[in-house]
């Protein structure tokens, strides 16, 4: 079963959800604003994704900008970044699609098709 982590008001998340439903793909939905990812979850997803941790930040979000994270992230430790991401789901890039052996950040249809079908 796939885990689909999103913010329902996000248009990219809405497009991704519609794509999953059109393909009749079963998933468990989790609202990232109502249920923040934990440090442990984020750490696991980060390791499983193979991406740099900074890619997990929602750089277009208002909270990211108001905290001036563009200038602060380069000097932060991995532990500090994970703690910050776990403090507020709105800092986390979304949607996140988690399968048995993959973690996908954002919605790139071609990537999703490669991993699901």
Phi, psi and omega in degrees: 000136179274145172255126182246110183254124187210174170244111188305335180275352181284128183292326177295319178296321179296319178295318180295318179297316179299318179299313179301317182291321178296326180275000181056045180263126179284140180204163173252124182269138177226124178279115186293336179281325180278331182225087179304141172294146178275166176301319180297315179298312181299320179297317179294314180298319179300312179297315183290332183284330185075007181265158172295147183300327181298338178292344180280353180272138177278086187292345179266359182281153180296322181294317178303314182291317182293332177274359179053045184289339178303321181271337184273326184304317183302336182258000182273149175279166177301317180297319179294319179295316179298318179296319179295314178300320181286343183285335182202118181301337181288348176277346186269133177297142183213163357288164173240130177243122184242122177244189184300322181223034176204156173224122180246131178254137181074174181245103172242106187309317182298318178297316181296316180299319180300320185274338186258319187265000000 
